[in-house]
Amino acid sequence: MSALASLFPGFTEQHIATSGATIHTLSAGSGPPVLLLHGFPQTLAEWHPIAPRLAEDFTVIAADLRGYGDSSKPPDGENHAGYSKRATAQDQVEVMRHFGFDRFALVGHDRGGRVGHRMALDHPKAVSKLAVLDIVPTYKLFHPVKREFASAYYHWFLLIQPAPWPESIIARIIDLFETRAGYVDPAARGEYIRCFRDPATAHGACEDYRASVSIDMEHDESDMDRKVACPLLALWGAHAPMHGMYDVLDTWRERASNVSGKALPAGHFLPEELPDQTLAELRAFLR
């Protein structure tokens, strides 16, 4: 049995061709559709503590973002457009259409939440509800850059450097790079390491971050007069750096019309650190 099959019993694995990439997915369940998008430095495997239980009440699709996991790694494009949140969001809209859903809820952790934010602006008719886990809007992080942000999220400033320097560092330290506390399931950690040992994955992840400070900023600046219209749930870790740097709810209210949420007693990796409470909050919101 593969690692993913053991982590996601009863899920069906598919590779879905979109107009810009081929996206690796796992799906199961019935009921209202929910798309799960992972963070960095992870893959869809991060949802294993939550997705099977969520599939008891919902149709759950977990997907690897373009550039990550077993999804394809498209060309960089001009100004890193190949890894813009707009392009990545378009992938996932097409994935959900493949499953027969023109409208769905989205739960995004970390990078997945940033894709969700962009999707809710670009495709407001597609996103019925949006839950973002342990982030504030990217534009806010860079305008202005706080000392606390630069210190706690130093990897952002490493990964945006020109290739191949950041990629070469990831290759040299991948085993340490993916070593975290005991809450990470060994099978999930193995998946993260397997994927990031592929130089194309390391490059795709770096391009994701390079896009954040280039083309994504251009897209965000052009949308400063618009807010996310659907209900938005913000959950974040009370022991994560974001908690002390920002008033998370007030920050999201600058960019969304209908915001709720709370801090949970965990660090950044909510789905793995605190799966039961994270699941309970998501169930209540998605219902």
Residue pairs with C-beta under 8 A, 6 or more apart in sequence:
3 45
3 187
3 188
3 190
3 191
4 11
4 13
4 26
4 45
4 191
5 11
5 13
6 187
7 45
7 48
7 185
7 187
7 188
7 191
8 26
8 28
8 48
8 51
8 52
8 62
9 52
10 28
10 52
10 55
11 26
11 27
11 28
11 51
11 52
11 55
11 62
12 26
12 27
12 28
13 24
13 25
13 26
14 24
14 25
14 26
14 27
15 22
15 23
15 24
15 25
15 70
16 22
16 23
16 25
16 94
16 95
16 98
18 90
18 91
18 94
18 95
19 90
19 94
20 66
20 74
20 82
20 87
20 90
20 91
21 66
21 71
21 72
21 74
21 91
22 71
22 72
23 63
23 64
23 66
23 71
23 72
23 91
23 92
23 95
24 44
24 63
24 64
24 69
24 70
24 71
25 44
25 61
25 62
25 63
25 64
25 95
26 44
26 51
26 61
26 62
26 63
27 59
27 60
27 61
27 62
27 99
28 51
28 52
28 55
28 59
28 60
29 54
29 55
29 56
29 57
29 58
29 59
29 60
30 58
30 59
31 57
31 58
31 59
32 58
32 59
32 104
32 105
32 286
33 58
33 59
33 61
33 96
33 99
33 101
33 103
33 104
33 105
34 54
34 58
34 59
34 60
34 61
34 104
34 105
34 106
34 107
34 286
35 61
35 62
35 63
35 92
35 95
35 96
35 104
35 105
35 106
35 107
36 44
36 47
36 50
36 51
36 54
36 60
36 61
36 62
36 63
36 107
36 108
36 112
37 63
37 65
37 92
37 106
37 107
37 108
37 109
37 111
37 112
37 113
37 115
37 116
38 44
38 45
38 46
38 47
38 62
38 64
38 65
38 68
38 69
38 109
38 110
38 111
38 112
39 46
39 108
39 109
39 110
39 111
39 112
39 113
39 133
39 269
40 68
40 110
40 111
40 205
40 208
40 209
41 177
41 178
41 192
41 196
41 205
42 68
42 109
42 110
42 192
43 64
43 68
43 69
43 70
43 191
43 192
43 195
44 62
44 63
44 64
44 69
45 69
45 187
45 188
45 191
45 192
46 109
46 188
46 269
46 271
46 272
47 62
47 271
48 185
48 187
48 188
49 185
49 271
49 272
49 275
49 279
50 271
50 275
50 278
50 279
50 282
51 60
51 62
53 279
54 60
54 279
54 282
54 283
57 283
57 287
58 105
58 286
59 99
59 101
61 95
61 96
61 99
63 71
63 92
63 95
64 70
64 71
65 71
65 88
65 91
65 92
65 111
65 112
65 115
65 208
66 72
66 73
66 74
66 82
66 83
66 87
66 88
66 91
66 204
67 73
67 74
67 83
67 201
67 203
67 204
67 205
67 207
67 208
68 195
68 201
68 204
68 205
68 208
69 191
69 195
69 201
70 195
71 91
73 200
73 201
73 203
73 204
74 82
74 83
74 87
75 82
76 82
76 83
76 207
77 83
77 84
77 87
79 214
79 215
79 218
80 207
80 210
80 211
80 214
80 215
81 87
81 211
81 215
82 207
83 204
83 207
83 208
83 210
83 211
84 211
84 215
84 216
84 219
85 114
85 115
85 117
85 118
85 119
85 138
85 211
85 212
85 216
85 219
86 118
86 122
86 215
86 216
86 219
88 115
88 118
88 208
89 115
89 116
89 118
89 119
89 122
89 123
90 122
92 106
92 115
92 119
93 119
93 123
93 126
96 102
96 104
96 126
102 125
102 126
103 125
103 126
103 127
103 128
104 126
104 127
104 128
105 127
105 128
105 129
105 130
105 131
105 286
106 116
106 119
106 120
106 127
106 129
106 130
106 131
107 116
107 131
107 133
107 282
107 286
108 114
108 115
108 116
108 117
108 130
108 131
108 132
108 133
109 133
109 134
109 269
109 270
109 271
110 133
110 134
110 135
110 268
111 208
112 133
113 131
113 132
113 133
113 134
113 135
114 135
114 138
114 212
114 216
116 127
116 130
116 131
116 132
117 130
117 132
117 137
117 138
117 228
117 255
118 216
118 219
119 126
119 127
119 130
120 127
120 130
120 228
120 229
120 230
120 232
120 256
121 223
121 226
121 228
124 228
124 229
124 230
127 230
128 230
129 230
129 231
129 232
129 233
129 285
129 286
130 228
130 230
130 231
130 232
130 233
130 256
131 232
131 233
131 234
131 235
131 282
131 285
131 286
132 232
132 233
132 234
132 235
132 252
133 235
133 236
133 270
133 271
133 278
134 235
134 236
134 237
134 240
134 242
134 268
134 270
135 236
135 242
136 242
136 246
136 248
136 251
136 252
137 220
137 251
137 252
137 254
137 255
138 212
138 216
138 217
138 220
139 217
139 220
139 221
139 224
140 246
140 251
140 254
140 255
141 149
141 153
141 156
142 213
142 217
146 245
148 241
148 244
148 245
149 241
149 245
150 157
152 241
152 245
153 241
156 209
156 212
158 166
158 169
159 166
159 205
159 206
159 209
159 210
160 166
160 206
160 209
160 210
160 212
160 213
163 203
163 206
164 203
166 202
166 206
167 199
167 202
167 203
167 206
170 177
170 196
170 202
170 205
170 206
171 197
171 199
171 202
174 193
174 196
174 197
175 193
177 196
178 189
178 192
178 193
178 196
179 189
180 189
180 269
181 273
183 269
183 272
183 273
184 269
184 272
185 272
188 272
195 201
196 202
196 205
227 255
227 256
227 257
228 255
228 256
228 257
229 256
229 257
229 258
230 258
231 258
231 260
231 285
232 252
232 256
232 258
232 259
232 260
232 261
233 259
233 260
233 261
233 281
233 282
233 285
234 248
234 249
234 252
234 259
234 260
234 261
235 261
235 262
235 263
235 264
235 270
235 278
235 281
236 242
236 243
236 248
236 261
236 263
236 264
236 270
237 243
237 263
237 264
237 265
237 266
237 267
237 268
237 269
237 270
237 273
238 263
238 264
238 265
238 266
239 265
239 266
239 267
240 266
240 267
240 268
241 268
242 248
242 268
243 263
248 261
248 263
249 259
249 260
249 261
252 259
252 261
253 259
260 285
262 281
264 270
264 274
264 277
264 278
264 281
265 274
265 277
266 273
266 274
266 277
266 278
267 273
270 278
271 278
